[in-house]
Amino acid sequence: MENEKIRILWTGGFDSTFRMVQLSRKDVIIEPHYVSDNRKSEQFELNAMAQITKALMAKAETCCTILPLVYVPVEKRISHPEVDAAFKRLLENRYIYIYGFTVLMARQLCKGTPWD
């Protein structure tokens, strides 16, 4: 029986890294995805994720396979009317931009939609 493939949105931040650590203890295949929108913090985040991946793979407790990071430019997003409308409302209230794209990306990953 093949291991389950888990797609995860990984920013290098605490929440998504915590989930990576949790998943690393399971016999699964992790496919991490990273949204690029040219933030100033982007290189720091990518470096942190590379170091974290290396550290996880060195741990005896790690049971998973971590696939190479899927780097997704924000321009690759697929528009969806309901999500776009909700995103517009968020922008009107001055919420952070990346969350709108994260919702679209999660929707695409759940459907197995390719980026290309």
HELIX and SHEET records of a PDB file:
HELIX    1   1 PHE A   14  SER A   24  1                                  11    
HELIX    2   2 GLU A   42  ALA A   58  1                                  17    
HELIX    3   3 VAL A   74  LYS A   76  5                                   3    
HELIX    4   4 PRO A   81  GLU A   92  1                                  12    
HELIX    5   5 ILE A   98  LYS A  111  1                                  14    
SHEET    1   A 3 GLU A   4  LEU A   9  0                                        
SHEET    2   A 3 VAL A  28  SER A  36  1                                        
SHEET    3   A 3 THR A  65  ILE A  66  1                                        
SHEET    1   B 3 GLU A   4  LEU A   9  0                                        
SHEET    2   B 3 VAL A  28  SER A  36  1                                        
SHEET    3   B 3 VAL A  70  PRO A  73  1                                        
END                                                                             
